[in-house]
């Protein structure tokens, strides 16, 4: 299983918390998560566009992120495929 840099950083910082990154990854079907910045780069958007839509509706179109204890949003790695399927 490949873990990206953001996930490693979150695991180091919050490894002792009750809701750690391993728990979040276990609940994710693809076992990979993307930060808002990574998702925005893949969609050719500004990260703030994704955050704004999430704040207004609770999701970015049909995507719902997991929220880390520090407030960061982690999106499923298959987000782009799910957005394409929704169209």
C-alpha positions in Angstrom: 0.0 0.0 0.0 1.4 3.4 -1.1 1.0 6.3 1.3 1.4 9.8 0.0 3.3 12.6 1.8 0.2 14.3 3.2 -1.0 11.0 4.7 2.5 10.4 6.3 2.6 13.9 7.7 -0.9 13.5 9.2 0.0 10.1 10.6 3.1 11.4 12.3 1.3 14.4 13.7 -1.9 12.6 14.8 -0.7 9.0 15.3 -1.8 8.9 19.0 -5.2 10.4 18.5 -8.4 8.2 18.7 -9.3 9.0 15.0 -5.9 8.6 13.3 -5.1 8.3 9.6 -5.0 4.5 9.7 -8.7 4.5 10.8 -9.5 7.0 8.0 -7.7 5.0 5.4 -9.4 1.8 6.5 -12.8 3.4 5.9 -11.8 4.6 2.4 -12.5 2.1 -0.4 -9.5 3.0 -2.4 -7.2 3.2 0.7 -5.8 6.4 -0.6 -6.7 10.0 0.2 -6.0 13.3 -1.5 -5.6 16.7 0.2 -7.7 19.5 -1.1 -4.7 21.0 -2.9 -3.9 17.6 -4.6 -7.6 17.3 -5.7 -7.6 20.8 -7.0 -4.4 20.2 -9.0 -5.9 17.1 -10.7 -9.1 19.0 -11.5 -7.3 22.2 -12.7 -9.0 24.3 -10.1 -8.0 26.6 -7.2 -8.2 24.8 -3.8 -10.4 27.6 -2.5 -13.1 26.8 -5.2 -13.4 23.3 -3.7 -13.4 24.6 -0.1 -16.1 27.2 -0.9 -18.4 24.6 -2.5 -17.8 22.3 0.4 -18.7 25.0 2.9 -21.8 26.0 1.0 -23.3 22.5 0.4 -21.4 20.0 2.5 -19.8 18.4 -0.6 -18.0 19.1 -3.8 -20.7 18.1 -6.1 -21.2 14.4 -5.2 -17.9 14.1 -3.3 -17.8 14.1 0.5 -14.4 14.4 2.2 -13.2 13.0 5.5 -12.2 15.7 8.0 -9.0 15.1 10.0 -8.8 16.2 13.7 -6.8 19.2 12.6 -9.6 20.4 10.3 -8.0 19.4 7.0 -10.2 17.7 4.4 -9.1 14.5 2.8 -10.8 13.4 -0.4 -11.1 9.8 -1.8 -8.5 9.1 -4.4 -11.1 8.0 -7.0 -12.7 11.4 -6.9 -12.1 12.2 -10.5 -13.6 9.0 -11.7 -16.7 9.5 -9.5 -17.1 13.1 -10.9 -16.9 11.8 -14.5 -19.5 9.1 -13.7 -21.9 11.7 -12.2 -22.0 13.7 -15.4 
